[in-house]
């Protein structure tokens, strides 16, 4: 393990001095489950679905007030409006996100990438996230601990401490075959049967599903067998970059939890995570009872590519016992 080189000056470029926990992993690896479990400790300020929708609503209102017809995303102000009442209705009806069995809730922890035009942290966009969290923390912002989740930033996790110097990390890993299968089935579901929930949070997705021709194109592209190959390459590229960067993070700054271990013995695995974060353990039994294994048959396009997936993810599999 190579120590992470210091910035040119103490905390140079830092945008957030707060102690922060980043829950990161490949898409569909279980970061939602882990983030919900950590948020249940009550020790963190956490971005929720309602917060994301409110952010889009304010952004739309600001654009309208300035008379803007576009912006960074290239859409008129109406595209930016959120709808918190729609979110509340979905929760009252017991709806899920559609791409999985997770129930819609206004207080569901969500990805900070939904706040950003390109979904990822950069020195330019990180202050936006830090500002939103300070607003959520209110008068207690100075001493608040922040909980953040965004799979899009996994590949560059080692750069986050440049912006959040007191960052700690809970990394979530999962069998690559099952992860890629879950990614494939989620993206196909998202375009075959559009999710109103995701459309409230993800403005790019909203623009696609509201345009019939563009939606038809994405249905066609994600339905092709080649989609599994593209997801495999993306997974391999992202995890390879992450593992390389992991060598720059100090060992006491992160913990890795396997999705399979979390599902097999939630209380034990949450005990590891809570201990790492210095959290009281009283709530673990109640939180652990909410974690249940799912069941899904592998898609034939994934089954046909298992040897290729295993070959391209060899380093990841060897590191984490897959």
C-alpha positions as CSV (number, residue, x, y, z in Angstrom):
1,X,0.0,0.0,0.0
2,X,1.5,3.3,-1.1
3,X,0.5,6.2,1.1
4,X,-1.6,8.8,-0.6
5,X,0.6,11.8,-1.5
6,X,-0.4,15.0,0.3
7,X,-1.8,18.0,-1.6
8,X,0.6,20.9,-2.3
9,X,-0.7,22.7,0.8
10,X,-2.8,21.4,3.7
11,X,-6.3,20.7,2.3
12,X,-5.6,22.5,-0.9
13,X,-8.7,22.5,-3.0
14,X,-10.8,21.1,-0.2
15,X,-14.5,22.1,-0.4
16,X,-15.9,20.3,2.7
17,X,-14.1,20.1,6.1
18,X,-16.8,17.8,7.6
19,X,-16.2,14.1,8.4
20,X,-17.9,12.3,5.6
21,X,-18.7,8.7,4.7
22,X,-18.9,7.8,1.0
23,X,-20.7,4.5,0.1
24,X,-19.3,3.5,-3.3
25,X,-19.4,0.4,-5.4
26,X,-20.3,-0.7,-8.9
27,X,-23.8,0.0,-10.0
28,X,-26.2,-2.7,-8.7
29,X,-23.7,-4.0,-6.2
30,X,-25.8,-3.2,-3.1
31,X,-24.9,0.4,-2.3
32,X,-28.5,1.3,-1.7
33,X,-28.8,-1.4,1.0
34,X,-25.6,-0.4,2.7
35,X,-26.4,3.4,2.6
36,X,-29.9,2.8,4.0
37,X,-28.4,0.7,6.8
38,X,-25.8,3.3,7.7
39,X,-28.3,6.1,7.5
40,X,-30.5,4.3,10.0
41,X,-27.9,4.9,12.6
42,X,-29.1,8.5,12.8
43,X,-25.5,9.7,12.9
44,X,-25.4,11.3,9.5
45,X,-26.9,14.0,7.3
46,X,-28.0,12.2,4.3
47,X,-29.3,13.3,0.9
48,X,-32.8,11.8,0.2
49,X,-35.1,11.4,-2.8
50,X,-37.2,14.3,-1.5
51,X,-34.0,16.5,-1.3
52,X,-33.0,15.7,-4.9
53,X,-36.5,16.6,-6.2
54,X,-36.5,19.8,-4.1
55,X,-33.1,20.7,-5.6
56,X,-34.4,20.3,-9.2
57,X,-37.5,22.3,-8.2
58,X,-35.4,25.2,-6.9
59,X,-33.2,25.0,-10.0
60,X,-36.2,25.2,-12.2
61,X,-37.6,28.1,-10.3
62,X,-34.3,30.0,-10.4
63,X,-34.1,29.4,-14.2
64,X,-37.6,30.7,-14.7
65,X,-36.9,33.8,-12.5
66,X,-33.8,34.6,-14.7
67,X,-35.8,34.0,-17.9
68,X,-33.5,31.2,-19.0
69,X,-34.6,28.9,-21.7
70,X,-31.7,26.5,-21.3
71,X,-28.7,26.0,-19.1
72,X,-25.9,23.5,-18.6
73,X,-28.2,20.7,-19.6
74,X,-29.6,22.4,-22.6
75,X,-33.2,22.2,-21.6
76,X,-35.8,24.8,-20.8
77,X,-36.8,25.5,-17.2
78,X,-39.8,23.3,-17.3
79,X,-37.5,20.3,-17.7
80,X,-35.9,21.1,-14.3
81,X,-39.0,21.2,-12.2
82,X,-39.3,18.5,-9.6
83,X,-42.6,17.3,-8.1
84,X,-42.5,16.4,-4.5
85,X,-46.2,15.7,-4.4
86,X,-45.7,13.0,-7.1
87,X,-43.0,11.4,-4.9
88,X,-45.4,11.4,-1.9
89,X,-48.1,9.8,-4.0
90,X,-45.8,7.0,-5.2
91,X,-44.8,6.3,-1.6
92,X,-48.4,6.2,-0.4
93,X,-49.3,3.7,-3.1
94,X,-46.4,1.5,-2.1
95,X,-44.6,1.7,-5.5
96,X,-41.1,0.5,-6.1
97,X,-38.3,2.0,-8.2
98,X,-39.3,-0.6,-10.9
99,X,-35.7,-1.5,-11.6
100,X,-35.7,-3.4,-8.4
101,X,-37.9,-4.1,-5.3
102,X,-36.8,-1.1,-3.3
103,X,-39.8,0.9,-2.2
104,X,-40.2,4.5,-3.1
105,X,-39.9,6.8,-0.1
106,X,-39.3,10.5,0.4
107,X,-36.5,9.7,2.9
108,X,-34.8,7.1,0.7
109,X,-31.1,7.8,0.6
110,X,-30.1,8.7,-2.9
111,X,-27.1,9.5,-5.1
112,X,-25.6,12.9,-5.1
113,X,-24.8,12.4,-8.8
114,X,-28.5,13.3,-9.5
115,X,-27.5,16.9,-8.5
116,X,-24.8,17.2,-11.1
117,X,-24.9,17.6,-14.9
118,X,-22.4,14.9,-15.6
119,X,-23.2,12.8,-12.5
120,X,-19.6,12.8,-11.1
121,X,-17.5,14.8,-8.7
122,X,-15.1,17.4,-10.2
123,X,-13.4,20.3,-8.5
124,X,-16.1,22.4,-10.1
125,X,-19.2,20.4,-9.1
126,X,-18.1,19.2,-5.7
127,X,-18.9,22.6,-4.1
128,X,-22.5,22.2,-5.3
129,X,-22.8,18.9,-3.3
130,X,-21.1,20.4,-0.3
131,X,-23.4,23.4,-0.3
132,X,-26.5,21.2,-0.5
133,X,-25.3,19.1,2.5
134,X,-24.6,22.3,4.5
135,X,-28.1,23.4,3.8
136,X,-29.5,20.1,4.9
137,X,-27.4,20.2,8.1
138,X,-28.7,23.7,9.0
139,X,-27.4,25.2,12.2
140,X,-25.5,22.0,13.0
141,X,-23.5,22.0,9.8
142,X,-20.2,22.7,11.5
143,X,-20.1,19.4,13.4
144,X,-22.3,17.3,11.1
145,X,-21.2,14.0,9.6
146,X,-22.2,13.6,6.0
147,X,-23.3,10.3,4.3
148,X,-22.9,10.3,0.5
149,X,-23.5,7.7,-2.2
150,X,-22.7,7.7,-5.9
151,X,-21.6,4.7,-7.9
152,X,-20.4,7.0,-10.7
153,X,-17.5,8.1,-8.6
154,X,-16.1,4.7,-7.8
155,X,-13.3,4.8,-10.4
156,X,-11.9,8.0,-9.0
157,X,-12.6,7.4,-5.3
158,X,-8.9,8.1,-4.5
159,X,-9.3,11.7,-5.6
160,X,-12.2,12.4,-3.3
161,X,-10.0,13.2,-0.2
162,X,-8.6,16.1,-2.2
163,X,-12.1,17.7,-2.0
164,X,-13.4,16.1,1.2
165,X,-10.2,15.7,3.4
166,X,-12.0,13.8,6.2
167,X,-13.6,11.3,3.8
168,X,-14.0,7.7,4.9
169,X,-15.2,5.0,2.5
170,X,-17.5,2.0,2.7
171,X,-16.9,0.1,-0.6
172,X,-19.5,-2.5,-1.7
173,X,-18.5,-5.4,-3.9
174,X,-20.5,-8.2,-5.5
175,X,-20.0,-11.2,-7.8
176,X,-19.4,-9.6,-11.1
177,X,-21.6,-12.0,-13.1
178,X,-24.6,-11.2,-10.9
179,X,-23.7,-7.5,-10.8
180,X,-23.6,-7.2,-14.6
181,X,-26.8,-9.3,-14.8
182,X,-28.5,-6.9,-12.4
183,X,-27.3,-3.9,-14.4
184,X,-28.6,-5.4,-17.7
185,X,-32.0,-6.2,-16.3
186,X,-32.3,-2.8,-14.6
187,X,-31.4,-0.8,-17.7
188,X,-33.7,-2.8,-19.9
189,X,-36.6,-2.4,-17.4
190,X,-35.9,1.3,-17.1
191,X,-36.6,1.8,-20.9
192,X,-39.1,-1.0,-21.4
193,X,-41.3,0.3,-18.6
194,X,-40.2,3.8,-17.6
195,X,-39.9,4.6,-14.0
196,X,-41.7,7.7,-12.8
197,X,-39.5,7.7,-9.7
198,X,-36.2,7.8,-11.7
199,X,-37.7,10.4,-14.0
200,X,-38.1,12.7,-11.0
201,X,-34.5,12.3,-10.0
202,X,-32.5,11.8,-13.2
203,X,-33.0,14.7,-15.6
204,X,-31.2,12.9,-18.5
205,X,-33.4,9.9,-18.1
206,X,-36.5,12.1,-18.0
207,X,-35.6,13.8,-21.2
208,X,-35.2,10.3,-22.9
209,X,-38.5,8.8,-21.7
210,X,-40.4,11.9,-22.6
211,X,-39.3,11.7,-26.2
212,X,-40.9,8.7,-28.0
213,X,-38.3,8.4,-30.7
214,X,-35.4,8.6,-28.3
215,X,-37.0,6.2,-26.0
216,X,-37.5,3.7,-28.8
217,X,-33.9,4.0,-29.7
218,X,-32.7,3.3,-26.2
219,X,-35.1,0.3,-26.0
220,X,-33.6,-1.1,-29.1
221,X,-30.0,-0.5,-28.0
222,X,-30.4,-2.0,-24.5
223,X,-32.3,-4.9,-25.9
224,X,-29.5,-6.1,-28.1
225,X,-27.1,-8.9,-26.9
226,X,-24.2,-6.5,-27.3
227,X,-25.5,-4.5,-24.3
228,X,-24.1,-7.2,-22.0
229,X,-20.7,-6.8,-23.6
230,X,-20.8,-3.0,-23.1
231,X,-21.7,-3.4,-19.5
232,X,-18.9,-6.0,-19.0
233,X,-16.3,-3.6,-20.5
234,X,-17.6,-0.8,-18.4
235,X,-17.5,-2.8,-15.2
236,X,-14.0,-4.0,-15.9
237,X,-12.7,-0.6,-16.7
238,X,-14.3,1.0,-13.6
239,X,-13.2,-1.6,-11.2
240,X,-9.6,-1.7,-12.6
241,X,-9.3,2.1,-12.1
242,X,-10.8,1.8,-8.6
243,X,-8.4,-1.0,-7.6
244,X,-5.4,1.0,-8.9
245,X,-6.5,4.1,-7.0
246,X,-7.2,2.0,-3.8
247,X,-3.5,1.7,-3.4
248,X,-3.3,5.5,-2.7
249,X,-5.9,5.3,0.1
250,X,-4.7,4.7,3.6
251,X,-5.9,1.4,5.0
252,X,-7.7,3.1,7.9
253,X,-9.7,5.3,5.5
254,X,-11.9,2.5,4.1
255,X,-13.6,-0.8,4.6
256,X,-14.9,-3.3,2.0
257,X,-18.1,-5.2,2.4
258,X,-19.2,-8.0,0.2
259,X,-22.9,-8.0,-0.8
260,X,-23.0,-11.8,-0.4
261,X,-21.7,-11.5,3.2
262,X,-24.2,-8.8,4.0
263,X,-27.1,-10.9,2.8
264,X,-25.9,-14.1,4.5
265,X,-25.4,-12.5,7.9
266,X,-26.6,-8.9,8.0
267,X,-26.0,-8.3,11.7
268,X,-22.4,-9.5,11.5
269,X,-21.5,-7.5,8.5
270,X,-23.3,-4.4,9.7
271,X,-21.3,-4.8,12.9
272,X,-18.1,-4.5,10.9
273,X,-19.3,-1.4,9.1
274,X,-20.7,0.3,12.2
275,X,-17.5,-0.5,14.1
276,X,-15.4,1.0,11.4
277,X,-17.5,4.2,11.4
278,X,-17.5,4.4,15.2
279,X,-21.3,4.1,15.4
280,X,-23.4,2.7,18.3
281,X,-24.6,-0.8,17.6
282,X,-28.0,-0.7,19.3
283,X,-30.0,-0.3,16.0
284,X,-28.2,-3.1,14.2
285,X,-30.7,-5.9,15.0
286,X,-33.6,-3.8,13.7
287,X,-31.7,-2.7,10.6
288,X,-30.5,-6.2,9.9
289,X,-34.1,-7.6,9.8
290,X,-34.8,-5.3,6.9
291,X,-32.1,-6.9,4.7
292,X,-33.5,-9.8,2.7
293,X,-32.0,-11.8,-0.1
294,X,-33.5,-11.3,-3.6
295,X,-34.0,-13.9,-6.2
296,X,-33.5,-13.5,-9.9
297,X,-32.6,-15.8,-12.8
298,X,-29.6,-14.8,-14.9
299,X,-30.5,-13.4,-18.2
300,X,-29.5,-15.7,-21.2
301,X,-27.3,-12.9,-22.6
302,X,-25.3,-12.9,-19.4
303,X,-25.2,-16.7,-19.1
304,X,-23.7,-16.9,-22.6
305,X,-21.0,-14.5,-21.5
306,X,-20.0,-15.9,-18.1
307,X,-16.5,-17.1,-19.3
308,X,-15.8,-13.7,-20.8
309,X,-17.1,-11.8,-17.7
310,X,-14.9,-13.9,-15.4
311,X,-11.9,-13.4,-17.6
312,X,-12.3,-9.6,-17.9
313,X,-12.8,-9.3,-14.1
314,X,-10.1,-11.6,-13.0
315,X,-8.2,-9.1,-10.8
316,X,-11.4,-8.0,-9.1
317,X,-12.5,-11.6,-8.5
318,X,-9.1,-12.6,-7.1
319,X,-9.0,-9.6,-4.7
320,X,-12.5,-10.2,-3.2
321,X,-12.8,-14.0,-3.4
322,X,-15.0,-14.5,-6.4
